[in-house]
Amino acid sequence: MSGKEKNYYTSREAAELLGVAVSTIQLWTSNGSLSAWTTDGGHRRIARISVEEMLNEQKAATAGKSAPEHKLSVVIVEDNEQQLRLYIKQFESWGINAQVVTARDGYQGLVKIGNTIPDIIITDLKMPNMDGFQMVRALQVMPELQDSLIIVITGLRGDEVEEKGGLPESVHQLTKPVPYKELEALVREKLK
């Protein structure tokens, strides 16, 4: 490029600069928060000036704050890769300031939950290695998690859950397909 700065960023470059996911950049360009255009080849280009203005706004917003805003910490334990991606997209679309960590089974979940001590734990029940029932029982004896919201989202019927020993009363149980509106309501309630 002969030393001259280009007047745009790719979606990935803009996402890295602004500290958000590429899907968030796509949302912001769609709703007009960022100025962008599409090339003949179908690639999105975000105006450099628009990204820099947003960066300056972010800096100005954080400069006035003495304490950082609480970031909700969430651990999602789910063995289905596609379902994990859907959860992450939902959190982004809700505009909730959340740090989402994922795990593929109960063992990974326990390790990540122990490292994070999350505000919210979302888990499936049927998983390889250690299932959600075993993991939830292990979580119940961890005093540092007494304030954590545990949400089980399962395809199992109520009687099937009971046959496997049931779940503690403090655990919220939702049925698949994932009822995202109910999930969002529980998450927002925890934020309060």
Secondary structure, 3 states (H helix, E strand, C coil): CCCCCCCEEEHHHHHHHHCCCHHHHHHHHHCCCCCEEECCCCCEEEEHHHHHHHHHHHHHHHHCCCCCCCCEEEEEECCCHHHHHHHHHHHHHHCCCEEEEEECCHHHHHHHHHHHCCCEEEECCCCCCCCHHHHHHHHHCCHHHCCCEEEEEECCCHHHHHHCCCCCCCCEEEECCCCHHHHHHHHHHHHC
